[in-house]
Amino acid sequence: MRERRKNRDASPSPQVVAGRAEDFPVGSMTCFPREGFYLSRLPEGFLALHETCTHLGCRISWQEEGTSEDALAEMGCFHCPCHLYRFDRYGRPHGRQGLAPLKLLPVVIAEGKVVVETGAPRQRRAYRRSQAAPAPQPGLSSGGPASARK
């Protein structure tokens, strides 16, 4: 997992330019600790997952060595230290019935850059492909915004 650090003296911006879309390989997870989210690169595009467990709001962490809970890679999962819940790269919970997926922050792709709106995270009931901001195709210009949706 990569970690992106910003100037800790600056106040958080409502938008974070995560980087160029092409710099995030499929299956990668990038932590933005100051901004409170993880950027998950999926085959469908990008999800910005809020850093808190949906059970009681404990801070989750990405475990590179953890056995994967999805088919995208063999290793890597989110872990909640409070009650040992696990979530996959899509933010889906594993091991407990009725636990909601991780909340999403809206993502837009603007001029080939991944931009995350860090305002209020959005709750969802399940993962749907439409929640991922589509990655631009190599050689094509990225047009309008695609945002994380319920």
Stockholm file with secondary structure:
# STOCKHOLM 1.0

chainA/1-150         MRERRKNRDASPSPQVVAGRAEDFPVGSMTCFPREGFYLSRLPEGFLALHETCTHLGCRISWQEEGTSEDALAEMGCFHCPCHLYRFDRYGRPHGRQGLAPLKLLPVVIAEGKVVVETGAPRQRRAYRRSQAAPAPQPGLSSGGPASARK
#=GR chainA/1-150 SS CEECCCCTTSCCCSEEEEEEGGGSCTTCEEEETTTTEEEEEETTEEEEEESBCTTTCCBCEEEEEEECSSSSCSEEEEECTTTCCEECTTCCEESSTTCCCCCEECEEEETTEEEEECSSCBCCSSCCGGGSBCCCCTTSCCCSCCCCCC
#=GC SS_cons         CEECCCCTTSCCCSEEEEEEGGGSCTTCEEEETTTTEEEEEETTEEEEEESBCTTTCCBCEEEEEEECSSSSCSEEEEECTTTCCEECTTCCEESSTTCCCCCEECEEEETTEEEEECSSCBCCSSCCGGGSBCCCCTTSCCCSCCCCCC
//
